[in-house]
Amino acid sequence: MKVNIPHLLLFCVFLGFGLNQTLHAQTLKQIEALAQKEKPQKVLVLINKHIKDSGLTAENLSLRSMILMNINTVECWESVQEGISKFPNEAVVYYTRSQFFYEVRDINNALKDLDKALELAKEDTLRYRIYISRGGMNHFGGHEIQSIEDSKKALAIRPESKDALNNLAGALFDNGETAAAKETLLKLKAIDPNYVGVYVNLGYQLQKMEQFDEAAKYLEEGLKIAPEEPFLWNNLGYVQFKLGKVEDGIKSIQKSIKIYPGNSYCYRNLALIYLSQKDKAKACEQINKSLAYKFTEMYGEEVLDLKKQHCL
């Protein structure tokens, strides 16, 4: 399983700080430090030691499952199912399984588990996290109205939530509410001008509207803040390609892949560049990589259609 290790590990830190009151402050600090250094095996050792010392809880088991998601798919699934079996009335175990389903691109089952988690969730901390996650998944699934509703419910709990505002803006854009989406992102930028999601979202949406010069401006501004953000590099690469800076575009997308090789959209973008250069061999190589990283399950039939048209 190819996943974004820093993002998932930082989720684990959030889970620990936000939900797991049994974890000692010193352990949490160690987890945070190891998460930032991308050391999932060492985080797992800490979690297992804590479980041994303090006993198994739904939260501890969920933390372990999320770490295993970066290490071993089979063991992760076993841990996830153990959580459901031992704590069937705890919202967090269904939330955790939803993240597993999401990573294997089983969006329907992920959404079902989020609905179940929401039924059981009592604390606003977890309800907020569920709304954020469900809003994002509904957006990816093309359910924009549901995504907007989830984002607004998250904002009702945390009115200045950067994640919720960013999700809301993306759904508003895709629902055709461009002015409201831009207003939402400008509000987010005013709250935190260093929040990378603003630049990812603005760059991507302006790219979709073929406003490539303005898109490049925001993407480059974002990279000054977060030079290792893979989605900024990928989107910038595509924009550079559309602006006629083909070699720069290839380099930017390759930079994104180096940081995070699991993004199927990178290979889709490279395929389009190579097709424009009439290099079918390189294009088909990238098309196959995009499909291997489950582009179809996540985004639809576009890359599969490219394969049928150019590679069969």
N, C-alpha and C positions, 0 to 999 in steps of 0.2 A: 504494500500500500504506500503510495507516494502522497505525503501530506505536507502542509506548511508547518514544520516543527516549531519555529518560534511562536507562531500564532496559537497553536494548540497548547504549548507549554504555558504561555501567558494566560490562556484560559484556565489552566489548572491553578495558577496562582490566584486568579479571580475567584475560582470555586473555593479555594482554601480560605481566602480572606473573607469572602462574602457569605459563605454558608457553613463552613466546618469550624464550629466553635471549639472543638476538642484539640485541634492542632495547636501546639505551643508556638509562641511568637518566634522563638529561635529557629524552629523547624521551618516555619514559613519564610523566614529570611534566607535560610539555606536553599529552599526550593526556588525562591525568586532569583537568587544569584545563579543557580545552576540552569534555570530556564533561560536566562539572558545569554548564557554561554552555550545553549543548545546541547545539554548533556542529559538526554532522557534516561539513559541507563542509571546514572547516578541519582536522578530524581526518584526513579523506581526503588532503588535501594533505601532511600530515606522514607518513602511512603510505606514500604513493607515493614521497615523497622518500627515505624509509628503504629502501624496496625498491630504488630506483635506486642508492643508495649501497652497500647491503649484499648485494643479490641477492635473488632470489625463493626463499622457503621456504614450506613448508606452513602454518606459523604466521602468517607475514606475509600470505600470500594469504587466510587465513581472517579475519584482522583486517580486511583490505580488504573482503572480502565482507560482513562484518557491518555495517560502516559503510555500504556501498552499499545495504543493506537499508532504510536510512532515507532514501535519496536517489532511487534509480532501480531499479525491480524488474527490468527487463530486464538492465541492467548487473550487477546483483547475481547474477542467475541465470547469466550468462556467467562471472562471476568464480568462482562456486561450482563450475560444471562444469569450469572450467580447473583448479581445485584437484584435482578427482577425476581428471582426465586426466593431470596432471603428477605427482601424488603419490598413486597408487592404493593404496599400502600404508601411508599415514599416517592414523591414527585421526581427527586433528583435522579433516580435510576432510569426512569423513562426519558428524562432529558438527556442523560448520557447515551442511552441507546439511540436516541434520535441523531446524535452527532456521529455515531458509528454508521448508521444508515446513510447519513448525508455524505460521508467520506467515500462510501461505495456507490454513491449516486442513486440510492433507492429513496427518492424524494417522497414518494407516497407514504411509505412506512415511517419515514422520519417525521412527516407531518402528523400522522396518527399518534406517534409517541408524544409529540409535543402537545397535542390536544389532551392526551391522558395526563401528562405532567401538569397541565394547567388546571385540570379538574382537581388534582390532589394538592397543588401548591398552596401553602398557607402564607409564606413569607413574601413580602414585596420584592426582596432581593432576587428570589428565584423567578417570581412571576415576571419581573422586568426582563430577566435573561431569556425566558421562554418567548416573550413577545418579540424581543430583538431577533432571536433565532428564527422564529416562525415567520416574521416579517421578511427576513432575508430569503428564506426558502420559498415563500410565496412569490416573491419578486422573481427569483430565478425560474420558477415554474410558470411565469406569465400571469399570475393571479394578482394583478396590480391593486385592485380595490381592497382585497383582503390584506395585502401588504401595507397599504396606507392605513387601514384600520389598526393593524397590529402595531405599527410605528407610533400612531397617536396614543394607543393604550400604554405603550412604553413611556411616552412623554408625559402621560398623566401621572406616572409614578416618579419619573425623573425629568422635570421640565427642560433641563438644559443638557440632556443626554446627547453626547456627540454621535454615538452610534445610531441612536434612534433618528436624529435629524438627518444623518447621512442616508440611512435606509429610506426614510420618508422622501427625501429629494430624488433618489433613484427611481422609486415607484411613481412619483409624480411626473418625472420626465417621461417614463415609458407609458404613462397614462395620458400623455399629451398635454399635461398641465405645466408647460415650460416656464411661464412666469412665476408660478408658485414654487416650482422646483428651484429656480435660481434664487428666489427670495429666501428659501429655506437654507440653501448653501451659504448665502451671504451672512445669514444669521449665525450659522455654525462657524464661519470664518471669524466673525466678530467675537464669538465666545472663545475660540482658540485658533489663532492664525497658524499655529504649528500642527494642527490636526491633518494628517496626511490624507484621510478619506475625502476631504474637500477637493483636493487637487486630482485625486484618482477619479472621483465622480464627475467633476466639471470637465476634465479632459476627455473622459470617455463619452459623456453625453454630447459635448460640442463636436467630437469626432463623428458621432452618429448623425449629427445634423450637418456634417460636411463643412463645419466652420474650423478648418484645420489650423489656420494661423492662430486663432484665439485658443484652440485646444493646446497647441504646442506651448503657448505662453504659460498656461496654468500647469502643464505637466513639468516643464522645466523649472518653474517656481517651486513645485512640490519636491523635485529632486534636490534642490538646494537644502531643503529641510530634512529629507529622508533619502540620501543617495543610494541606499540599499533596498529600496521598496520595489519589488519585482513588477508589480502591476503598472507603476508609473513608467518603467523602462519599456514594457511591452507596448503600452498604448502610445508612448512617444515614438517607438519604432514604426508603428503603423502610420502615425501621422506624418512622420518624416518621409515615408514611402509615398504617401499621397501628395506630399509637397514636392516630390521629385528628387528627394535626397535619399536615393535608394541604398547606397552603401552605408550611410549613417543609420538608416532604418534597420538594416540587417544587424549591424553592430549593437544597436540598442536592444533588439529582441534577443540576441544571443546573450547579452548581459543579464536580461531578465531570466533566461533559462538557467544560466549559471547560478543565480541566486535561488531560484525555485523551479526545478525542472518539471514539476507536476502540473503546470498550467497548460492545458490543451490548447488554449487560445494562442499561445506563442507559436506553436507549430502550424496552426491555421494561418496566422499572419505571414509566417515565412513561406508557406506554400503559395499564398497569393502573390508574394513578391517574385518567387521563382517562376510562377506561371506567367507573370508579366514579362519576364526575361526569356520566356519560351524554353526554360530549362526543366523539361518534364521529369527527368530522373530525380533531380533534387526536390522538385515540388511533390512528387509522389512519396518520396522518403518522409517528408514533413507531414503529409496527409496521413500516412500510416501511423506516425508517432502521435498525431493529434487524436486519431481514433483509439489508439492504445491507451491514451490517457482519458478516455471516455467523454470525448467532446459531444457525441450524439446524445448520450444520456443527460448531459448537462444543458446543452444549448440547442439541440435540434439536428436536422438532417443536412445542414449546409456542407459539412466536410465529407459526409458520405456521398452526397451528390457530386462533389468535386472528384472523388475517387472513381465513381461510375463514369464520369465524363472524360477523365484524363488518364486513368491508371489501369483500366481493364481492357 
